[in-house]
Each structure stands twice: as C-alpha cells, then as structure tokens.
Amino acid sequence: MDNQSVIYNITQQPTHKTGVANVNQALAHAGVTSRTTLIKWEREGRFPKRVSLGRGRVGWTWDALYRWADSLQAKEG
C-alpha cells in the first residue's frame, strides 16, 4: 500500500463562540422558545445566571452556556 492510498480520518472540534449571547442565542442554545422558561430555570438554578450589559440589557456568557450544556450531557449520558 502506498502513501496515497492511506485514508486519514480528520475530526474537527466544534468552534466555541466567545463573549456574550443575546436572549435569542441563549434560547436557541437551550432549545426552548420561551424567555419565561429561561428565567424560571435561572431562578431554580437549572440555567446560568444572566449578566447585565447595561441599560436594561442582559445576556449570557457563552462559556457558561457551554458548561451548562456539558453538564446536561453528563447527567443524561
């Protein structure tokens, strides 16, 4: 077998976003459509806390959202 016939399996790690997710991005990441659900989960300690962006705006850090998702997979898997 020559070198040209060797098959390489390349796996790419998903690119993680950085910074702060807005409410629509957080909803999509959580797989829900209700802001009320996110707030309820946050109060119950089941979802990351929001961070204030000033002037009544809030968001969630991507790092916290990824940690939250990883914790769900660990519990389910």
C-alpha positions as semicolon CSV with decimal commas, in nm:
position;residue;x (nm);y (nm);z (nm)
1;M;0,000;0,000;0,000
2;D;0,144;0,335;-0,096
3;N;0,107;0,658;0,098
4;Q;-0,157;0,792;-0,139
5;S;-0,399;0,513;-0,054
6;V;-0,391;0,580;0,320
7;I;-0,717;0,725;0,445
8;Y;-0,699;0,990;0,712
9;N;-0,985;1,049;0,950
10;I;-0,992;1,414;1,038
11;T;-1,208;1,523;1,323
12;Q;-1,273;1,886;1,384
13;Q;-1,364;2,020;1,722
14;P;-1,670;2,243;1,705
15;T;-1,584;2,609;1,725
16;H;-1,696;2,758;2,052
17;K;-1,826;3,110;2,049
18;T;-1,686;3,362;2,294
19;G;-1,831;3,670;2,453
20;V;-2,194;3,718;2,544
21;A;-2,500;3,557;2,389
22;N;-2,815;3,760;2,349
23;V;-3,152;3,623;2,455
24;N;-3,232;3,476;2,113
25;Q;-2,899;3,294;2,102
26;A;-2,949;3,164;2,457
27;L;-3,298;3,041;2,369
28;A;-3,165;2,857;2,065
29;H;-2,877;2,708;2,263
30;A;-3,117;2,586;2,532
31;G;-3,361;2,451;2,276
32;V;-3,659;2,644;2,409
33;T;-3,870;2,927;2,268
34;S;-3,984;3,097;2,586
35;R;-3,790;3,367;2,769
36;T;-4,005;3,288;3,071
37;T;-3,868;2,934;3,073
38;L;-3,509;3,059;3,081
39;I;-3,587;3,298;3,367
40;K;-3,765;3,019;3,559
41;W;-3,475;2,778;3,506
42;E;-3,232;3,051;3,614
43;R;-3,425;3,112;3,937
44;E;-3,432;2,736;4,004
45;G;-3,056;2,712;3,945
46;R;-3,104;2,500;3,632
47;F;-2,965;2,758;3,387
48;P;-2,671;3,003;3,404
49;K;-2,722;3,346;3,553
50;R;-2,762;3,643;3,324
51;V;-2,503;3,917;3,309
52;S;-2,602;4,282;3,290
53;L;-2,499;4,465;2,976
54;G;-2,633;4,799;3,096
55;R;-2,946;4,998;3,016
56;G;-3,179;4,708;3,084
57;R;-2,998;4,467;2,851
58;V;-2,881;4,124;2,962
59;G;-2,700;3,829;2,811
60;W;-2,535;3,500;2,898
61;T;-2,167;3,425;2,862
62;W;-2,101;3,159;2,602
63;D;-1,864;2,991;2,845
64;A;-2,147;2,947;3,097
65;L;-2,386;2,822;2,828
66;Y;-2,135;2,560;2,709
67;R;-2,068;2,446;3,067
68;W;-2,445;2,418;3,123
69;A;-2,490;2,209;2,807
70;D;-2,196;1,985;2,903
71;S;-2,347;1,927;3,248
72;L;-2,674;1,814;3,087
73;Q;-2,494;1,566;2,866
74;A;-2,304;1,428;3,165
75;K;-2,629;1,370;3,358
76;E;-2,811;1,218;3,063
77;G;-2,526;1,013;2,921
